[in-house]
Amino acid sequence: MQSSNPAIIGTAGGTFLSIIPNLNSEDVVKTIILATLGAIVSFTISIFLKFLIRKHKK
């Protein structure tokens, strides 16, 4: 079964445009804050685990 690029793009675009009116600015801000916090925590844990692995190998 082959899929058509314009059909996929049209479906994705329609879905995106139908979601936009339902978003509150509070939701967008909350999402940005949570994404930033998640990235910071992930980075911090990665650095900490690297430190522990290096210390354990010595």
TIRO-2110 file (N, C-alpha, C; in Angstrom, 1 decimal):
// TIRO-2110
0.8, -1.2, 0.0, N, 1, A
0.0, 0.0, 0.0, CA, 1, A
0.9, 1.2, 0.0, C, 1, A
0.6, 2.1, -0.9, N, 2, A
1.4, 3.3, -1.0, CA, 2, A
0.7, 4.5, -0.4, C, 2, A
1.4, 5.4, 0.2, N, 3, A
0.8, 6.6, 0.8, CA, 3, A
1.2, 7.8, 0.0, C, 3, A
0.3, 8.7, -0.2, N, 4, A
0.6, 9.9, -0.9, CA, 4, A
1.1, 11.0, 0.0, C, 4, A
2.2, 11.6, -0.4, N, 5, A
2.8, 12.7, 0.4, CA, 5, A
1.8, 13.9, 0.6, C, 5, A
1.1, 14.4, -0.4, N, 6, A
0.2, 15.5, -0.2, CA, 6, A
-1.0, 15.1, 0.7, C, 6, A
-1.4, 13.8, 0.7, N, 7, A
-2.5, 13.4, 1.6, CA, 7, A
-2.0, 13.4, 3.1, C, 7, A
-0.8, 12.9, 3.3, N, 8, A
-0.2, 12.9, 4.6, CA, 8, A
0.0, 14.4, 5.1, C, 8, A
0.5, 15.2, 4.3, N, 9, A
0.8, 16.6, 4.7, CA, 9, A
-0.6, 17.3, 4.9, C, 9, A
-1.5, 17.0, 4.1, N, 10, A
-2.9, 17.6, 4.3, CA, 10, A
-3.5, 17.2, 5.6, C, 10, A
-3.4, 15.9, 5.9, N, 11, A
-4.0, 15.4, 7.1, CA, 11, A
-3.3, 16.0, 8.4, C, 11, A
-1.9, 16.0, 8.3, N, 12, A
-1.2, 16.6, 9.5, CA, 12, A
-1.5, 18.1, 9.6, C, 12, A
-1.6, 18.8, 8.5, N, 13, A
-1.9, 20.2, 8.6, CA, 13, A
-3.3, 20.5, 9.1, C, 13, A
-4.2, 19.7, 8.6, N, 14, A
-5.6, 19.9, 9.1, CA, 14, A
-5.7, 19.6, 10.6, C, 14, A
-5.0, 18.5, 11.0, N, 15, A
-5.0, 18.2, 12.5, CA, 15, A
-4.4, 19.3, 13.3, C, 15, A
-3.3, 19.8, 12.8, N, 16, A
-2.6, 20.9, 13.5, CA, 16, A
-3.5, 22.2, 13.6, C, 16, A
-4.2, 22.5, 12.5, N, 17, A
-5.0, 23.7, 12.4, CA, 17, A
-6.3, 23.5, 13.3, C, 17, A
-6.7, 22.3, 13.4, N, 18, A
-7.9, 22.1, 14.3, CA, 18, A
-7.6, 22.1, 15.8, C, 18, A
-6.3, 21.9, 16.1, N, 19, A
-5.9, 21.9, 17.5, CA, 19, A
-5.7, 23.3, 18.0, C, 19, A
-5.1, 24.2, 17.1, N, 20, A
-4.7, 25.6, 17.5, CA, 20, A
-5.8, 26.3, 18.2, C, 20, A
-7.1, 26.4, 17.7, N, 21, A
-8.1, 27.2, 18.5, CA, 21, A
-8.4, 26.6, 19.9, C, 21, A
-8.1, 25.4, 20.1, N, 22, A
-8.4, 24.8, 21.5, CA, 22, A
-7.3, 25.0, 22.5, C, 22, A
-6.2, 25.6, 22.1, N, 23, A
-5.1, 25.8, 23.0, CA, 23, A
-5.2, 27.1, 23.7, C, 23, A
-5.0, 27.1, 25.0, N, 24, A
-5.0, 28.3, 25.8, CA, 24, A
-3.5, 28.7, 26.0, C, 24, A
-3.3, 30.0, 26.1, N, 25, A
-1.9, 30.5, 26.3, CA, 25, A
-1.3, 29.9, 27.6, C, 25, A
-2.1, 29.6, 28.6, N, 26, A
-1.7, 29.0, 29.8, CA, 26, A
-1.1, 27.6, 29.5, C, 26, A
-1.7, 26.8, 28.7, N, 27, A
-1.3, 25.5, 28.3, CA, 27, A
0.1, 25.6, 27.6, C, 27, A
0.2, 26.5, 26.7, N, 28, A
1.5, 26.7, 26.0, CA, 28, A
2.6, 27.0, 26.9, C, 28, A
2.4, 27.9, 27.8, N, 29, A
3.4, 28.3, 28.8, CA, 29, A
3.7, 27.2, 29.7, C, 29, A
2.7, 26.4, 30.2, N, 30, A
3.0, 25.3, 31.0, CA, 30, A
3.8, 24.2, 30.3, C, 30, A
3.5, 24.0, 29.0, N, 31, A
4.2, 23.0, 28.3, CA, 31, A
5.7, 23.5, 28.1, C, 31, A
5.9, 24.7, 27.8, N, 32, A
7.3, 25.2, 27.7, CA, 32, A
8.1, 25.1, 29.0, C, 32, A
7.4, 25.4, 30.1, N, 33, A
8.1, 25.3, 31.4, CA, 33, A
8.4, 23.9, 31.7, C, 33, A
7.5, 23.0, 31.5, N, 34, A
7.7, 21.5, 31.8, CA, 34, A
8.8, 20.9, 30.8, C, 34, A
8.8, 21.3, 29.6, N, 35, A
9.8, 20.8, 28.7, CA, 35, A
11.2, 21.3, 29.1, C, 35, A
11.3, 22.6, 29.5, N, 36, A
12.6, 23.1, 29.9, CA, 36, A
13.0, 22.4, 31.2, C, 36, A
12.2, 22.2, 32.1, N, 37, A
12.5, 21.5, 33.4, CA, 37, A
12.9, 20.1, 33.1, C, 37, A
12.2, 19.4, 32.2, N, 38, A
12.6, 18.0, 31.8, CA, 38, A
14.0, 18.0, 31.2, C, 38, A
14.3, 18.9, 30.3, N, 39, A
15.6, 18.9, 29.7, CA, 39, A
16.7, 19.2, 30.7, C, 39, A
16.5, 20.1, 31.6, N, 40, A
17.5, 20.4, 32.7, CA, 40, A
17.7, 19.2, 33.5, C, 40, A
16.6, 18.5, 34.0, N, 41, A
16.8, 17.3, 34.8, CA, 41, A
17.5, 16.2, 34.1, C, 41, A
17.1, 16.0, 32.8, N, 42, A
17.8, 15.0, 32.0, CA, 42, A
19.3, 15.2, 31.9, C, 42, A
19.6, 16.5, 31.6, N, 43, A
21.0, 16.8, 31.4, CA, 43, A
21.8, 16.6, 32.7, C, 43, A
21.2, 17.1, 33.8, N, 44, A
21.8, 17.0, 35.1, CA, 44, A
22.1, 15.5, 35.5, C, 44, A
21.1, 14.7, 35.3, N, 45, A
21.2, 13.2, 35.6, CA, 45, A
22.3, 12.6, 34.7, C, 45, A
22.3, 13.0, 33.4, N, 46, A
23.3, 12.4, 32.5, CA, 46, A
24.7, 12.8, 33.0, C, 46, A
24.9, 14.0, 33.4, N, 47, A
26.3, 14.4, 33.9, CA, 47, A
26.6, 13.7, 35.2, C, 47, A
25.6, 13.6, 36.1, N, 48, A
25.9, 12.9, 37.3, CA, 48, A
26.2, 11.4, 37.1, C, 48, A
25.5, 10.7, 36.2, N, 49, A
25.8, 9.3, 35.9, CA, 49, A
27.2, 9.2, 35.3, C, 49, A
27.6, 10.1, 34.4, N, 50, A
28.9, 10.0, 33.8, CA, 50, A
30.0, 10.2, 34.9, C, 50, A
29.7, 11.1, 35.8, N, 51, A
30.7, 11.3, 36.9, CA, 51, A
30.8, 10.0, 37.7, C, 51, A
29.6, 9.4, 38.0, N, 52, A
29.7, 8.1, 38.8, CA, 52, A
30.4, 7.0, 38.1, C, 52, A
30.2, 6.9, 36.8, N, 53, A
30.8, 5.8, 36.0, CA, 53, A
32.3, 6.0, 36.0, C, 53, A
32.7, 7.3, 35.8, N, 54, A
34.2, 7.6, 35.7, CA, 54, A
34.8, 7.3, 37.1, C, 54, A
34.1, 7.7, 38.2, N, 55, A
34.7, 7.5, 39.5, CA, 55, A
34.8, 6.0, 39.8, C, 55, A
33.8, 5.2, 39.4, N, 56, A
33.7, 3.8, 39.6, CA, 56, A
34.8, 3.0, 38.9, C, 56, A
35.2, 3.5, 37.7, N, 57, A
36.2, 2.8, 36.8, CA, 57, A
37.6, 3.0, 37.4, C, 57, A
37.8, 4.1, 38.1, N, 58, A
39.2, 4.3, 38.7, CA, 58, A
39.5, 3.4, 39.8, C, 58, A
END
